[in-house]
């Protein structure tokens, strides 16, 4: 078992850290939220007074933070964690951030001989709690081999996407596609309903046909079709519209940096941005159905 520091105990980080405790690792956590820290203390983790204190003497440092600016602030500079860490420590940032910041942190770590991987996740809060997340990792093959040992206790699908920053690119591509096929699924179901079809029957037809996709299979956006989906619970997240807008913004940054025109991704971002501005930011992203119905 390993000594692990976990920094950032939000909706995703909290259950991820809890799963590491359950797996038998010696986990020390830090978060600005006292309540989040106390919840992990109750689960069996130690609580540190700072990120630096949490990272002292550990084998792995994991972080799950809101944005690139937070990741840069934690790791970079004379007061950042990288300046304090021993080269034997493996650093895994599981945040979803811009690829440029991930590359910058990765380069700074490499200069110090520290193994770093950007390791964003897919699967949402339910998968974080169940320990079935997918990890998309960017970094060296050597670091990936060490990373797998700890990531396996939080997820079931662990991919090495390429060098530092590649994990964020893979996450951007995945979530852009997720937004696009969720919107398409909503359009198809609503078009069928307006022409007299039962959305549940139509869903079954499309699941057995070439329109089959993840949104239909495990996250149906039409109320009453799938009992455990957010759509059947007032669109309680789940995965918030606010987060989808953020992720689509990151995807568009990736496209722009590579001079790639992605019209479907741009349209998806605009639709979700409008839905957010209509006051739906904290609702599940499958609630985009309601915008299409209006």
Secondary structure by P-SEA (a helix, b strand, c coil): ccbbbbccccccaaaaaaaaaaaccccccccccaaaaaaaaaabbbbbcccccccccccbbbbbcccaaaaaaaccccccccccccccbbbbbcccccaaaaaaaaaaaaaacbbbbbccccccaaaaaacbbbbbbbccaaaaaaaaacccccccccccccccaaaaaaaaaaaaaaaaaaaaaaaaaaaaaaacccaaaaaaaaaaccccccccccccccccccccccccccccccccaaaaaaaaaaaaaaaaaaccccaaaaaaaaaaaaaaaacccccccccccccccc
